[in-house]
Amino acid sequence: MQRFFFLAILILLGWLTIRLSPVLTPFLLAAILAYLGNPLVTYLQRHRIGRSWGTTLVFVIVLLIFAGSIMALLPVIKHQSLLFVEYLQKYGGLLQSRLIPQIAAATGIQLDSGAVSHYATSNAQKLATWLGHGVQVALSSGSGLLTSALSIILVPVLGFYLLRDWPRLLVRIDQWIPQKHAPLIRLLSRDADTMLMAFLRGQLLVMLALGCSYAIGLSIIGLKTAILIGLIAGILSFVPYLGVISGVLMASLAMYVQTGSLLSVAWVLLVFFIGQILESMVFTPYLVGDRIGLHPVAVIFAVMAGGELFGFIGLLLALPVTAVLVALLRHFQSWYLQSPYYLGKE
């Protein structure tokens, strides 16, 4: 009977998560911020700084860094976004007048330039129209702006209170654990916490390092939208190959429209090739390490499944939940390999 009761609770929680996903987003982001900031505040506590003062100090430093970064990058991102939309609108004409003849001359394959350019131009115009319409709706919709502004304001406020009261929350949760299973659950929780913290910190650092590397490399070869594309590719790199593929496509398109030469696209490929080498040989080994052990296929499946089941909340939770499940599965594997069933003693 108890099993059915707990199963019903899990189903109810899943249903509520789906229904309340727009409301839960700022709370979830705030919880992630509090989780990441808790070790630093705990460190300050060990040096005789109170929990409230330590939380305030951490939040002030983070907000100053975040606000400074936004103020420095926002004008550049705005300018490069408008420039990239302009590139999208121009590339159809260049496709018909330059790119298709160049490809046909190089390969000897006769291409229907009219059909190809019409298809490419229509899709580019759709994408440019969609981007422009999205910006216009965001700027003109008072309720949408108000909701977004409230969510942005709520995240640091909720994060502050969660971070300040984090130890109390853990104590409350610990009190609900059945005493019979408390040692095992605490052991699993510690291991899951270790893996989750390593994953989140490492992944954020890898995203930042990749974004900076792409932006610097693309700036060196002269791409005018380098910071925008590097930032997008870095953010999307939390899914294996998604960041590099989207970055190559956007940067190649922008570079070709900017220069009109296919040779310049080779420099874009070189930048992303070097970025991938840095990720596999430097960033991931030193910033994440081999403690996570998430296979790229598992990561892609987790992100797609999380987004399909729970929307944006699922995208945010997919990889952290997968990291925790991997930690739990390792304990299950150890138990299974020592079980009488596996050893054939039953």
Buried (B, 14 or more C-beta within 10 A) or exposed (E): EEEEEEEEEEEEEEEEBBEEBEEBBBBBBBBBBBBBBBEBBEEBBEEEBEBEEBBBBBBEEBEEEEEEEEEEBEEBBEBBBBBBBBBBBBBBEBBBEBBBEEBEEEEEEEBEBEEBBBEBBEEBEEEBEEBEEEBEEEEEEEEEEEEEEEBEEBBBEBBBEBBBBBEEEEEEEEEEBEEEEEEEEEEBBEBBEEBBBBBBBBBEBBBBBBBBBBBBBBBEBEBBBBBBBBBBBBBBBBBBEBBBBBBBEBBBBBBBBBBEEBEBBEBBEEBBEEBBEBBEEEBBEEBBEEEBEBEEEBBBEBBBEBBEBBBBBBBBBBBBBBBBBBBBEBBEEEEEEEEEEEEEEE
